[in-house]
Amino acid sequence: MQQVLSPGAVPEPEVHPVKDEEWVENLNVKMMCKDCRDDPPELYEDHASGDLMCANCGLVLAQRTIDMGSEWRTFSNDDQGNDDPSRVGEGPNTLLNGAQLETGIAFGDGIRSRELHRAQNKSNMDKTNKGLLQAYKQIGALCDGWQLPSSVSDTAKHLYKDADESRLFRGKSQEALIAGCVFLACRRNNVPRSFREVMELTKVSKKEIGRTFKLLEQFYMKNTKLAKNGVSTVAGGQLVSNEAYTGSQNSNPAELCDRFCNALGMSRTASNVSIALAQRMTATGVLAGRSPLSSAGACIYMASYLMGEPKNPKDISNAAHVSDSTIRHAYKILYQDKEKIITEDILKRGGNLELLPRPS
């Protein structure tokens, strides 16, 4: 709406909102010597001491300055493809032998280049590192097949390197040694696997895996005792991520229940109930001396009926890798001592004792 003014009136100026001024660097500010006050200043940097000094009077204007320039030479203009091979490379790998700082000749065009590349490989090839790299590749493939975390793979590689350096396992099957290291690493990182699962994945017999596992555990326990007594050993101080080896225990059925329930597609509540049953079973001593696989299968069978998600013993046997008759026999013992195992807390989670089937 247009404002109408009376004769002789002065219109009021429009009020505009005040805008914050943007920060602008003052390029007129320069560093100069306070004694000489030369413009332009004559300053130079002493790289040996890291000081910025005046060239005329020698006054130190700044101490311990940081050189922001590149500390290596680049050859991007000379290389094909405009690559930038800087002097920064990978650090030494503790899983390999030697300093790993040798120079490698690239494979290029021309007969001379190929001959140099072949001769350099023959002269500098470290057979021990080649064998270790091949074993590490197999360990990584096994761990990826089980979708295990990287900590398990790293632990297994350290275990294999210590065993290989000891020279006590010469003549043993490399596949069995790798399977034993992966088995120990799984137990070490609280993701245990059974001998049967390792056998199916590695195609190594169960008897061979068990024999190698016992030899490996005796070797690591012996080296740990020697390291505690101050005796220098091959594996002392670097075993299993700088931790002392304390020996492995049998697989806990409660740890197996969670994985088997996920394979069966059971709900989270039913899985937690099976874990609680397994923990209570271990505490009371029911099914003592039985295989952890059969104990876990029996707990899953009982939990599935308690929570209204019944599972066939045959389906559980496929997930737990035990026979269905073994699961039924173990469940029969659990059913007889159900008062000791099934607690009020389990019933509060929705368990119903009337849904439990009577063992045949």
Backbone hydrogen bonds, N-H to C=O, Kabsch-Sander energy under -0.5 kcal/mol:
donor,donor_aa,acceptor,acceptor_aa,energy
5,L,3,Q,-0.5
9,A,6,S,-2.1
16,H,14,E,-0.6
27,L,25,E,-1.0
29,V,26,N,-1.1
37,R,33,C,-2.0
43,L,41,P,-0.8
44,Y,53,M,-2.5
46,D,44,Y,-0.5
46,D,51,D,-3.0
47,H,45,E,-0.9
50,G,46,D,-2.4
51,D,46,D,-1.0
52,L,62,A,-2.8
53,M,44,Y,-2.7
53,M,51,D,-0.6
54,C,59,L,-1.9
55,A,42,E,-3.1
58,G,54,C,-1.2
61,L,52,L,-2.9
61,L,59,L,-0.7
62,A,52,L,-1.4
65,T,50,G,-3.3
67,D,65,T,-0.5
68,M,66,I,-0.8
78,D,75,F,-0.6
79,D,75,F,-1.5
82,N,79,D,-1.0
86,S,84,D,-1.5
89,G,87,R,-0.5
94,T,92,P,-0.6
96,L,93,N,-1.5
106,A,104,G,-0.6
108,G,106,A,-0.8
114,R,110,G,-1.6
115,E,111,I,-2.4
116,L,112,R,-2.5
117,H,113,S,-2.3
118,R,114,R,-2.4
119,A,115,E,-2.6
120,Q,116,L,-2.4
121,N,117,H,-1.7
122,K,118,R,-1.9
123,S,119,A,-1.8
124,N,120,Q,-2.2
125,M,121,N,-1.0
127,K,125,M,-0.8
130,K,126,D,-2.0
131,G,127,K,-2.2
132,L,128,T,-2.2
133,L,129,N,-2.7
134,Q,130,K,-1.8
135,A,131,G,-2.0
136,Y,132,L,-2.9
137,K,133,L,-1.9
138,Q,134,Q,-1.6
139,I,135,A,-2.4
140,G,136,Y,-2.5
141,A,137,K,-1.9
142,L,138,Q,-2.3
143,C,139,I,-2.4
144,D,140,G,-2.1
145,G,141,A,-1.8
146,W,142,L,-1.2
147,Q,144,D,-0.6
148,L,143,C,-2.6
152,V,149,P,-1.0
153,S,149,P,-1.1
154,D,150,S,-2.5
155,T,151,S,-2.2
156,A,152,V,-2.4
157,K,153,S,-2.0
158,H,154,D,-2.1
159,L,155,T,-2.4
160,Y,156,A,-2.3
161,K,157,K,-2.3
162,D,158,H,-2.3
163,A,159,L,-2.1
164,D,160,Y,-2.5
165,E,161,K,-2.3
166,S,162,D,-1.2
167,R,163,A,-0.6
167,R,164,D,-0.7
168,L,163,A,-0.6
172,K,169,F,-1.7
177,L,173,S,-2.1
178,I,174,Q,-2.5
179,A,175,E,-2.3
180,G,176,A,-2.4
181,C,177,L,-2.1
182,V,178,I,-2.3
183,F,179,A,-2.2
184,L,180,G,-2.3
185,A,181,C,-2.4
186,C,182,V,-2.1
187,R,183,F,-1.7
188,R,184,L,-2.3
189,N,185,A,-1.7
190,N,187,R,-1.2
191,V,186,C,-2.9
198,V,194,S,-2.1
199,M,195,F,-2.3
200,E,196,R,-2.2
201,L,197,E,-1.7
202,T,198,V,-2.6
203,K,199,M,-1.8
209,I,205,S,-2.2
210,G,206,K,-2.3
211,R,207,K,-2.1
212,T,208,E,-2.3
213,F,209,I,-2.5
214,K,210,G,-2.0
215,L,211,R,-1.8
216,L,212,T,-2.5
217,E,213,F,-2.3
218,Q,214,K,-2.2
219,F,215,L,-2.0
220,Y,216,L,-2.4
221,M,217,E,-2.3
222,K,218,Q,-2.0
223,N,219,F,-2.1
224,T,220,Y,-2.0
225,K,221,M,-1.9
226,L,222,K,-2.1
227,A,223,N,-2.3
228,K,224,T,-1.8
229,N,225,K,-1.4
230,G,227,A,-1.0
231,V,226,L,-2.7
238,Q,235,A,-1.3
239,L,235,A,-0.7
241,S,238,Q,-0.6
243,E,239,L,-1.9
255,E,252,N,-0.9
256,L,252,N,-1.3
257,C,253,P,-1.8
258,D,254,A,-1.0
259,R,255,E,-0.7
260,F,256,L,-2.3
261,C,257,C,-2.7
262,N,258,D,-1.6
263,A,259,R,-1.7
264,L,260,F,-1.6
265,G,261,C,-0.7
265,G,262,N,-0.6
266,M,261,C,-2.2
271,S,267,S,-2.0
272,N,268,R,-2.2
273,V,269,T,-2.0
274,S,270,A,-2.1
275,I,271,S,-2.0
276,A,272,N,-2.3
277,L,273,V,-2.4
278,A,274,S,-2.2
279,Q,275,I,-2.4
280,R,276,A,-2.3
281,M,277,L,-2.5
282,T,278,A,-2.2
283,A,279,Q,-2.0
284,T,280,R,-2.1
285,G,281,M,-1.2
286,V,281,M,-1.0
288,A,285,G,-1.3
290,R,287,L,-1.6
295,S,291,S,-2.2
296,A,292,P,-2.4
297,G,293,L,-2.3
298,A,294,S,-2.2
299,C,295,S,-2.1
300,I,296,A,-2.2
301,Y,297,G,-2.1
302,M,298,A,-2.2
303,A,299,C,-2.5
304,S,300,I,-2.3
305,Y,301,Y,-1.2
306,L,302,M,-2.2
307,M,303,A,-2.1
308,G,305,Y,-1.0
309,E,304,S,-3.1
315,D,312,N,-0.5
316,I,312,N,-2.1
317,S,313,P,-2.1
318,N,314,K,-1.5
319,A,315,D,-1.3
320,A,316,I,-2.9
321,H,317,S,-1.4
322,V,317,S,-1.0
327,I,323,S,-1.5
328,R,324,D,-2.2
329,H,325,S,-2.2
330,A,326,T,-2.2
331,Y,327,I,-2.5
332,K,328,R,-1.8
333,I,329,H,-1.2
334,L,330,A,-1.9
335,Y,331,Y,-2.8
336,Q,332,K,-1.4
337,D,333,I,-1.2
338,K,335,Y,-1.1
340,K,337,D,-0.9
341,I,337,D,-1.2
342,I,338,K,-2.6
343,T,341,I,-0.8
347,L,343,T,-1.6
348,K,344,E,-2.1
349,R,345,D,-0.8
349,R,346,I,-0.6
350,G,347,L,-1.5
351,G,346,I,-1.1
352,N,306,L,-1.5
355,L,352,N,-1.2
356,L,353,L,-1.3
